[in-house]
Amino acid sequence: MFDFVTKNKRLIQIVLAIILIPFAFFGIDSYFRFTDTARTVARVGDYRITQQEFSQALRERQDTLRRVTGGQLDAAVLDSPELRYATLEGVIQRRLLLDRALRSGMTLSDAQLQRIIGELPVFRDESNQFSFARYQQFLKAEGMTSAMFEARMRQDMILQQLSGAYNGGAFVSRSVTERLARLSEERREVSHYTIAADKFLGEVRLGEDAARKHYEANPAEFQVPEQVRVEYVVLSLESLLAQVQVDPAEVRAQYESRRARFEVKESRQASHILIGVDSTAGADAGEKARARADDLYKRLAQKPAAFAELARQHSQDPGSAARGGDLGFISRGSMKDVPEFEEALFKLKPGEISAPVATRHGFHIIRLTSVQAAQVKPFEEVRGEIERELKQQLAARRFAEAADQFNNAVYEQSESLKPAAELIKAAPQASGWITRGRAEPAVLGSPKLLAAIFSDEVVKSRRNTEAIEVAPGTIVAARVIEHKPAAMQPFGEVRAGIEKRFALREAAKLAAQEGARQLGELRQGKSVAAAWSAPQLVSRAEGKGVGEAVVRQAFRADVTKLPAYAGVENPQGGYTVLRVTRVQEAASIPAERRQAFGEALRQVLGQEAFSAYVASLKQKAEVTINKVELERGQ
């Protein structure tokens, strides 16, 4: 269902525009930890959302926004009240849904969880097998234990079960689907012309004191924010990592002492033919499937080389049938959900074909193609990996030691950053002008660091800020070297801009008035001297160069009588008059297009039902928010 939405975004937008169904998405972006002594940001029934839990969720959302915007997002946005409230709303909704799911008996077994994690591409190696080493690297990078990650995955899967029950269960009638599909496929022939605001600038007369009055009534609009220039020093784990050198003998010693870690288990390349059994169909279906599998096995006994051909013809495993039944390489323990299959496979010799093996999926005829013996990866193959790990460990230790010394130097010698810079063998860097809401480079954009930089002690006394962690593994200290207080721009500098803006605004009003007048005459059947554009046959999805606002207005126009006229004000100023001269309805809707609309509608209705369900849970639950803690931060 979610794949469908991704591939048909434009289609869903059209459906939304037609039926105007509002719905809200909820965030699933945190996992839960509870500490009795922690400060409470919110309560959901008896459950307390701690400051620690909220801060973790907020950091995750901030990190996501940084990645999406390439670090260009205004620092003030990352710690805005709106983002904090939205994040808390996501945590509250997740808590409500988890509580309801668990009360309803929704669970995920250890075997199911293991299979899901094992199938995640991020943990697969070059041979498409689960890599425990990659799993461990991922956990380390995310700062999580396996228990924390598995708890999070379990919760996410349970929530998917709950949301899936709504997203996949909506009913849409054929007639509604057909009607909406036809509306979407409808095309209208549109031409238009624009009355530009610039034409009316000569008619605009502004009061002599209009600009001055606006300037005096809106001082905040012309306020230049407080600015500073700073020098700063950065201590980062990344820079220390570049300086670390590892003794080759230590790399070899690590390899020898941990050879078991680099062991590659025996794996077997297998193919199978699956004759499935419907678990609800009764004993007769099982017997028929068994007989069919036995018959195929007898044929293979006479002609083993026909395995791939028979798999393509008869196997009911769509994933492997097209490949002649090939399943790739399988190691022990990777098929715990079908232990009978794994047991039979590891008894075979290369080229041997098993008798039908019964599992919960049906009957499998298994062929062992080849065997990769267990082995330890050669030292040269893993040396780079071991070196990186040792460097990271050594750099982390040095960073922890340097951080303490750096912090002390910044605090104890607060009139200068040079001692702290010399300590980490770095030179202080200078910034350009920065404000409380915007700073370059990005390392200065931390809300906590900016708050420290603009504090009275740092600005007035020219003291160092404390050493502040602006990101995991990155600590920054700064001091102000130049300061500009907030000030009003002189009226003489902004007067021309104000007058130009006012003139354009008044000219736009005159253009809209003239446009409305001409539209009225056209609707009365009168002619208007205008340079109409060439007619274009457009649809809701394809504007063909016609502006979106014009297309939208064209499909709102009453076309019971043609030509039909409509008008729309332009955001940039001016007025566009449009004419619809022809309506072309779809002759027929292809089956796949109709099906796509049905899926889109079910998705939309399912989302609305799910949003209503979330709202009802919140209404029934006793939810309280501690605004002081919410706004306090870490």
C-alpha positions in Angstrom: 0.0 0.0 0.0 2.8 2.4 0.9 4.7 1.5 -2.3 1.5 2.5 -4.2 1.4 5.9 -2.6 5.0 6.6 -3.4 4.6 5.7 -7.0 1.3 7.6 -7.5 1.9 10.8 -5.6 0.4 13.0 -8.3 -2.6 10.7 -8.6 -3.4 11.0 -4.9 -3.0 14.8 -5.1 -5.7 14.8 -7.8 -8.1 12.7 -5.7 -7.5 14.9 -2.7 -8.3 18.0 -4.8 -11.6 16.4 -6.1 -13.0 15.0 -2.9 -11.4 17.5 -0.4 -10.9 15.0 2.4 -8.7 16.5 5.2 -6.5 14.1 7.1 -3.4 14.3 9.3 -0.3 12.2 9.5 1.3 11.2 12.7 5.0 10.8 13.5 6.6 7.4 14.4 10.0 8.7 15.1 11.1 7.7 18.7 11.4 4.8 21.0 10.6 4.8 24.7 12.7 4.8 27.8 11.5 5.5 31.3 13.3 6.8 34.3 11.5 7.4 37.6 13.7 10.3 38.5 13.5 12.0 35.1 11.7 15.3 34.6 8.2 14.9 33.0 7.3 16.7 29.8 3.8 15.1 29.4 1.6 12.4 30.8 -0.5 10.0 28.8 -2.7 8.3 31.3 -0.3 6.7 33.8 2.7 6.9 31.4 5.2 9.7 31.8 7.0 11.1 28.8 10.3 12.2 30.3 12.6 15.0 29.3 15.2 12.4 28.2 12.7 10.7 25.9 11.4 13.9 24.4 14.9 15.2 23.9 15.9 12.0 22.0 12.8 12.4 19.8 13.6 16.1 19.2 17.2 15.3 18.3 16.2 12.7 15.8 13.7 15.1 14.1 16.3 17.9 14.1 18.9 15.5 12.5 16.4 14.5 9.9 15.7 18.1 9.0 19.4 18.9 8.8 19.9 15.9 6.4 17.0 16.9 4.2 18.0 20.5 4.0 21.8 19.8 3.7 22.4 21.8 6.9 21.0 25.0 5.4 17.9 25.2 7.7 17.8 28.3 10.0 19.0 27.3 13.5 16.0 29.0 15.0 13.6 26.6 13.2 15.4 23.6 14.7 14.5 24.7 18.2 11.3 26.5 17.5 8.2 26.1 19.7 6.3 24.7 16.6 8.9 21.9 16.1 8.9 21.1 19.8 5.2 20.8 20.0 5.0 18.7 16.8 7.6 16.4 18.1 5.8 15.9 21.4 2.5 15.3 19.5 4.3 12.5 17.7 5.5 10.9 20.9 2.0 11.2 22.5 0.3 9.6 19.5 2.9 6.8 19.4 2.3 6.1 23.1 -1.5 6.0 22.6 -1.2 3.7 19.7 1.2 1.3 21.3 -0.9 1.1 24.4 -4.0 0.3 22.3 -2.1 -2.2 20.2 -0.8 -4.1 23.2 -4.1 -4.1 24.9 -5.6 -5.6 21.8 -3.2 -8.5 21.9 -1.0 -7.4 19.0 2.4 -9.0 19.3 5.4 -9.9 17.3 7.2 -13.2 18.1 11.0 -13.3 18.4 11.2 -15.5 15.3 9.2 -12.9 13.3 11.3 -10.1 14.6 14.5 -12.0 13.7 13.3 -12.7 10.2 12.4 -9.0 9.6 15.8 -7.8 10.9 17.6 -10.4 8.9 15.9 -9.3 5.7 16.8 -5.6 6.1 19.1 -4.6 3.2 21.3 -2.5 5.5 22.5 -5.7 7.2 23.2 -7.7 4.1 26.7 -8.3 2.8 28.0 -8.7 -0.8 26.6 -12.2 -1.0 23.2 -11.0 0.2 23.6 -12.8 3.5 22.9 -11.3 6.9 26.1 -9.8 8.3 26.4 -9.7 12.1 29.4 -7.4 11.7 27.3 -4.8 9.8 24.5 -5.2 12.4 27.0 -4.4 15.1 28.4 -1.4 13.2 24.9 0.0 12.7 24.1 -0.3 16.4 27.4 1.4 17.3 26.8 4.3 14.8 23.3 4.8 16.2 24.4 4.6 19.8 22.0 1.7 20.5 22.2 -1.7 22.1 20.7 -4.7 20.3 17.9 -4.8 22.9 17.1 -1.1 22.3 17.0 -1.6 18.5 14.9 -4.8 18.7 12.5 -3.1 21.1 12.1 -0.2 18.6 11.7 -2.5 15.6 9.1 -4.6 17.6 7.1 -1.4 18.4 7.3 -0.2 14.8 6.1 -3.5 13.4 3.2 -3.6 15.8 2.2 -0.1 14.9 2.3 -1.0 11.2 -0.1 -3.9 11.9 -2.5 -1.4 13.6 -2.3 1.3 10.9 -2.5 -1.4 8.2 -5.8 -2.6 9.5 -7.2 0.9 8.6 -5.2 1.7 5.5 -6.2 -1.6 3.8 -9.7 -1.9 5.0 -11.5 1.1 3.5 -14.4 0.4 1.0 -14.9 2.4 -2.1 -17.8 1.7 -4.5 -17.2 1.2 -8.2 -19.5 4.0 -9.1 -17.5 6.5 -7.0 -14.2 5.3 -8.4 -15.6 5.5 -11.9 -16.9 9.0 -11.4 -13.7 10.3 -9.9 -11.6 8.6 -12.5 -13.6 10.3 -15.2 -13.3 13.7 -13.5 -9.5 13.3 -13.4 -9.3 12.3 -17.0 -11.5 15.1 -18.2 -9.7 17.7 -20.4 -10.7 21.3 -21.0 -9.5 23.7 -23.7 -8.3 26.8 -22.1 -6.9 30.2 -23.3 -6.1 33.2 -21.2 -4.6 36.7 -21.0 -3.1 38.6 -18.1 -3.7 42.2 -17.0 -0.3 43.2 -15.5 -0.2 45.4 -12.5 2.7 47.4 -13.9 0.3 49.1 -16.4 -1.4 50.9 -13.5 1.6 52.2 -11.7 1.2 55.6 -13.4 -2.3 55.9 -11.9 -1.2 55.2 -8.3 -1.1 58.2 -6.0 0.4 57.7 -2.6 -0.1 60.0 0.3 3.1 62.1 1.1 3.4 60.6 4.5 2.2 57.0 3.7 5.7 55.6 3.8 6.6 57.5 7.0 3.4 56.3 8.8 4.1 52.7 7.8 7.7 53.0 9.0 6.7 54.4 12.4 3.8 51.9 12.9 5.8 48.9 12.1 9.2 49.3 13.7 9.8 45.5 14.0 9.8 45.3 10.2 12.8 47.6 9.9 14.7 46.3 12.9 18.2 45.1 12.2 18.8 42.2 14.7 21.6 42.2 17.1 24.8 40.8 15.5 28.2 39.6 16.6 31.4 38.3 15.1 33.1 35.5 17.0 36.2 33.5 17.1 35.7 29.9 17.9 37.6 26.6 18.4 36.2 23.2 17.4 37.1 19.9 19.0 35.8 17.0 16.9 36.1 13.3 17.0 36.5 13.4 13.2 39.6 15.6 13.4 41.2 13.3 16.0 40.4 10.3 13.9 42.4 11.7 11.1 45.4 12.1 13.4 45.3 8.6 14.9 47.8 6.0 13.7 47.5 2.3 14.5 50.4 -0.1 15.0 50.2 -2.9 12.3 51.2 -5.4 14.9 48.2 -4.5 17.0 45.9 -4.9 13.9 47.3 -8.4 13.4 46.9 -9.2 17.1 43.3 -8.2 17.0 42.7 -10.4 14.1 44.3 -13.4 15.7 42.5 -12.9 19.0 39.1 -12.6 17.4 39.3 -15.0 14.5 35.8 -16.4 15.4 34.3 -13.0 14.5 35.6 -13.3 11.0 34.4 -16.8 10.4 32.0 -17.3 7.5 29.6 -20.1 8.1 29.0 -22.9 5.6 26.4 -21.8 3.1 24.5 -23.9 0.5 23.1 -22.8 -2.8 19.6 -24.3 -3.0 16.7 -24.4 -5.4 13.2 -25.6 -4.7 9.8 -26.3 -6.2 7.0 -25.3 -3.8 3.6 -26.9 -4.0 1.6 -24.6 -1.7 -1.2 -25.7 0.7 -4.0 -23.4 1.8 -4.2 -23.8 5.6 -7.9 -23.1 5.6 -8.8 -25.6 2.7 -8.9 -28.8 4.8 -7.1 -32.2 4.7 -8.1 -33.0 1.1 -6.1 -30.0 -0.2 -3.1 -31.2 1.7 -3.3 -34.7 0.2 -3.7 -33.3 -3.3 -0.7 -31.1 -2.9 1.3 -34.1 -1.5 0.3 -36.2 -4.5 1.3 -33.4 -6.9 4.7 -33.0 -5.2 5.3 -36.8 -5.3 4.5 -36.9 -9.0 7.0 -34.1 -9.7 9.7 -35.9 -7.6 9.2 -39.0 -9.6 9.7 -37.1 -12.8 12.9 -35.5 -11.5 14.2 -38.9 -10.4 14.0 -39.9 -14.1 15.3 -36.5 -15.4 17.1 -34.4 -12.8 18.3 -31.9 -15.4 14.7 -30.8 -15.8 14.5 -29.2 -12.3 14.8 -25.6 -13.4 12.2 -26.1 -16.1 9.7 -27.8 -13.8 10.3 -25.1 -11.2 9.3 -22.4 -13.7 6.2 -24.3 -14.7 4.9 -25.6 -11.4 6.5 -23.9 -8.3 4.1 -21.7 -6.4 6.9 -19.5 -4.9 6.7 -16.4 -7.2 10.0 -15.1 -5.9 12.1 -18.0 -7.1 10.0 -19.8 -9.8 11.2 -17.4 -12.5 14.8 -18.2 -11.6 14.3 -21.9 -12.0 13.7 -22.2 -8.2 17.0 -20.7 -7.2 17.1 -19.4 -3.6 20.7 -18.3 -3.6 23.0 -19.3 -0.7 21.5 -20.3 2.7 23.5 -20.6 5.9 22.4 -22.5 9.0 20.0 -20.6 11.2 18.8 -18.3 8.4 15.5 -20.3 7.9 14.3 -20.8 11.4 10.7 -20.2 10.4 10.9 -23.4 8.2 13.3 -25.6 10.2 12.2 -28.7 8.2 13.5 -27.1 5.0 16.8 -26.2 6.6 17.3 -29.7 8.1 16.6 -31.4 4.8 18.9 -29.0 2.9 21.9 -29.7 5.1 21.6 -33.4 4.7 21.9 -33.3 0.9 25.0 -33.7 -1.2 25.7 -31.4 -4.2 23.5 -32.2 -7.1 21.1 -34.3 -4.9 17.3 -33.7 -4.9 15.2 -34.3 -1.8 11.9 -36.1 -1.6 9.0 -33.6 -0.8 9.5 -31.9 2.5 6.5 -30.7 4.4 6.5 -27.2 6.0 3.9 -24.7 7.0 4.0 -23.3 3.4 3.4 -26.6 1.7 5.6 -29.2 0.1 9.2 -28.4 -1.1 11.3 -30.4 -3.5 14.9 -29.2 -2.7 18.0 -29.4 -4.9 21.5 -28.6 -3.5 23.5 -26.9 -6.2 26.7 -26.2 -4.5 28.4 -25.8 -1.0 30.6 -23.0 0.2 32.6 -24.4 3.1 33.0 -22.6 6.4 36.1 -20.4 6.4 37.8 -17.6 8.2 38.2 -14.4 6.1 41.8 -13.8 5.2 43.6 -11.1 7.2 44.1 -8.8 4.2 40.4 -8.9 3.5 39.5 -7.6 7.0 42.6 -5.5 7.8 40.9 -2.2 6.8 37.9 -3.0 8.9 40.0 -3.8 12.0 42.1 -0.7 11.5 39.0 1.5 11.3 37.6 0.0 14.5 40.9 0.5 16.4 41.2 4.0 15.1 37.7 4.8 16.3 38.3 3.3 19.7 41.6 5.2 20.1 40.1 8.5 18.8 37.1 8.1 21.2 39.4 7.7 24.2 41.5 10.7 23.1 38.4 12.7 22.5 37.1 12.0 26.0 40.4 13.0 27.5 40.7 16.1 25.3 37.2 17.1 26.0 37.8 17.4 29.8 41.1 19.3 29.2 39.5 21.5 26.6 36.5 22.4 28.8 38.9 23.3 31.7 41.0 25.5 29.5 38.0 27.3 28.1 36.7 27.9 31.6 39.8 28.6 33.6 41.3 31.0 31.0 38.0 32.6 29.9 39.6 35.8 28.4 41.1 33.9 25.5 40.6 30.8 23.4 44.3 30.5 22.4 45.2 28.1 25.3 42.3 25.8 24.4 43.3 25.9 20.7 46.9 25.1 21.5 45.8 22.2 23.6 44.2 20.5 20.7 46.7 21.8 18.1 44.2 24.0 16.3 44.0 27.7 15.4 40.9 29.8 16.5 38.7 30.5 13.5 36.7 33.8 12.9 33.1 34.0 11.8 31.3 36.6 9.8 28.4 38.5 11.3 25.9 36.2 12.9 22.5 36.7 14.6 20.5 34.8 17.2 18.6 33.0 14.4 21.2 32.5 11.7 24.9 31.6 11.8 27.5 30.4 9.3 29.3 28.0 9.3 26.8 25.3 10.4 28.9 24.3 13.4 27.9 27.7 15.0 24.1 27.1 14.3 23.4 25.1 17.5 20.6 26.9 19.4 22.4 26.2 22.7 25.7 27.7 21.4 23.9 30.8 19.9 22.1 31.3 23.3 25.5 31.3 25.0 27.2 33.6 22.5 24.4 36.2 22.9 24.3 36.0 26.7 25.2 39.2 28.6 28.3 37.6 30.1 29.8 36.7 26.8 28.8 39.9 24.9 29.6 42.5 27.5 32.4 40.8 29.3 34.0 39.3 26.2 34.4 36.0 28.0 34.5 32.6 26.4 31.4 30.6 26.2 31.5 27.2 27.9 32.5 24.2 25.8 29.2 23.1 24.2 28.4 19.9 22.4 26.8 21.0 19.2 26.6 17.5 17.7 27.7 14.0 18.8 31.5 14.1 18.8 31.7 17.8 18.2 32.4 20.5 20.9 32.7 24.2 20.3 33.8 27.2 22.4 33.4 30.8 21.2 34.0 34.3 22.2 32.7 37.6 20.8 35.2 39.8 19.1 32.8 42.4 17.7 29.2 43.4 18.6 26.4 45.4 16.9 23.3 46.0 19.0 19.9 45.8 17.4 18.9 49.0 15.6 16.3 50.5 13.3 17.2 51.0 9.7 17.2 54.8 8.9 14.0 55.9 7.2 16.0 57.4 4.3 17.4 53.9 3.5 14.0 52.1 3.4 11.7 54.9 2.1 12.1 54.0 -1.6 11.4 50.3 -0.9 8.3 51.0 1.1 6.9 53.4 -1.6 7.6 50.9 -4.4 5.9 48.1 -2.4 2.9 50.3 -1.7 2.7 51.4 -5.4 2.8 47.8 -6.6 0.1 46.8 -4.1 -2.2 49.6 -5.2 -1.5 48.8 -8.9 -2.4 45.2 -8.3 -5.8 46.3 -6.8 -6.4 48.4 -9.9 -5.5 45.5 -12.2 -7.8 43.2 -10.3 -10.7 45.7 -10.6 -10.1 46.0 -14.3 -9.9 42.3 -14.7 -13.2 41.8 -12.8 -14.8 44.4 -15.0 -13.6 42.7 -18.2 -14.7 39.3 -16.9 -18.2 40.7 -16.2 -18.4 42.0 -19.8 -17.3 38.7 -21.3 -19.9 36.8 -19.2 -22.5 39.2 -20.6 -21.5 38.2 -24.1 -19.6 41.5 -24.9 -16.3 41.5 -26.7 -13.1 42.7 -25.0 -9.9 43.8 -26.7 -7.4 41.3 -25.4 -4.5 39.2 -26.6 -5.7 35.7 -25.8 -3.2 32.9 -25.6 -3.4 29.9 -28.0 -5.9 27.4 -26.8 -4.4 24.5 -24.8 -6.2 21.2 -23.9 -5.3 20.7 -20.3 -6.2 18.2 -17.5 -6.0 18.4 -13.8 -2.7 16.6 -13.9 -1.2 18.1 -17.0 -1.2 21.9 -17.3 1.0 22.0 -20.4 2.6 25.3 -19.4 -0.6 26.9 -18.1 -0.1 28.1 -14.6 -1.5 25.9 -11.8 -3.8 28.6 -10.5 -5.3 29.0 -14.0 -5.8 25.3 -14.4 -7.5 25.0 -11.0 -9.8 27.9 -11.8 -10.6 26.4 -15.3 -11.8 23.2 -13.7 -13.9 25.2 -11.2 -15.7 27.1 -14.0 -19.3 26.3 -14.7 -19.2 24.7 -18.2 -22.9 24.1 -18.7 -22.7 26.9 -21.3 -19.6 27.4 -23.5 -17.5 29.4 -23.7 -17.2 29.8 -20.0 -15.1 32.6 -18.4 -13.3 32.8 -15.0 -10.6 35.0 -13.5 -7.9 34.7 -10.8 -5.7 37.2 -9.1 -2.0 36.5 -9.4 0.2 36.2 -6.3 2.8 38.4 -8.0 0.2 41.1 -8.8 -2.1 41.4 -11.8 -5.2 39.5 -12.9 -5.6 36.6 -15.3 -8.8 36.1 -17.3 -9.4 32.6 -18.7 -11.8 31.1 -21.2 -12.9 27.5 -21.5 -14.1 26.7 -25.0 -14.3 22.9 -25.0 -14.8 20.0 -22.6 -13.4 16.6 -23.6 -14.6 13.7 -21.4 -12.6 10.4 -21.3 -14.0 7.9 -23.8 -13.0 5.1 -21.5 -10.9 4.5 -18.4 -8.2 1.8 -18.7 -8.7 -0.9 -16.1 -5.2 -0.2 -14.5 -6.1 3.5 -14.2 -9.4 2.7 -12.6 -7.7 0.3 -10.2 -5.1 2.9 -9.3 -7.9 5.4 -8.4 -9.6 2.8 -6.3 -6.3 2.1 -4.4 -5.7 5.9 -4.0 -9.2 6.4 -2.6 -8.9 3.5 -0.2 -5.6 4.9 1.0 -7.1 8.4 1.5 -10.2 7.0 3.3 -8.0 4.6 5.3 -5.8 7.5 6.4 -8.9 9.6 7.4 -10.3 6.7 9.4 -6.9 6.1 11.1 -6.6 9.9 11.9 -10.1 9.8 13.4 -9.1 6.7 15.5 -6.0 8.5 16.8 -8.1 11.5 17.7 -10.6 9.3 19.6 -7.8 7.7 21.6 -6.4 11.1 22.5 -9.9 12.3 23.5 -10.4 9.3 25.8 -7.0 9.3 27.3 -6.0 11.8 30.0 -3.2 13.8 28.3 -1.4 16.6 30.1 1.6 18.7 28.9 4.1 20.4 31.1 4.8 23.5 29.1 7.7 24.6 31.3 9.5 21.4 30.7 8.6 21.3 27.0 10.2 24.7 26.5 13.1 24.2 28.8 15.0 21.7 26.6 17.8 19.5 27.8 
